[in-house]
C-alpha cells in the first residue's frame, strides 16, 4: 500500500469519525506523541484543531506531548485557550508568544 506521510487536519471535521488506525510514526500535522497514544487520541487531536476555529479552545490534555506541535500554529487566528494539562512537557516554544489572541494556557500536571 501507499505509506501515509501526513493526515490532513480537515479529518477533524468529519462528525461521524469514531475510529482510525494509523502507523505509530510521525504523520506530519499529528505528532508522533499523539499517534503513539492511539487512534482515539489522533481523532481527539484532529477534532480539537478543527473545532478551535469556532470555540477558541484547543484541548491537548493527556496526549503524551513532549513538545507542543507546530500544527497548533494553524489555530493562531482563533485560539484563546490552550489546555496542555497532564503532558510531559519540559518547556514552551517561543512561537507561543506570536499567538496574539491567546489568553490562557493551562499546564496542570506538567513538569513545567
Buried (B, 14 or more C-beta within 10 A) or exposed (E): EEEEEEBEBEBBBEEEBEEBEBEEEBBBBBBBBBBBBBBEBBBBBBBBBBBBBEEBBBBBBBBBBEBBBEBBBBBBEBBBBBBBBBBEBEEBBEEBEEBEEBEEBBBEBBEE
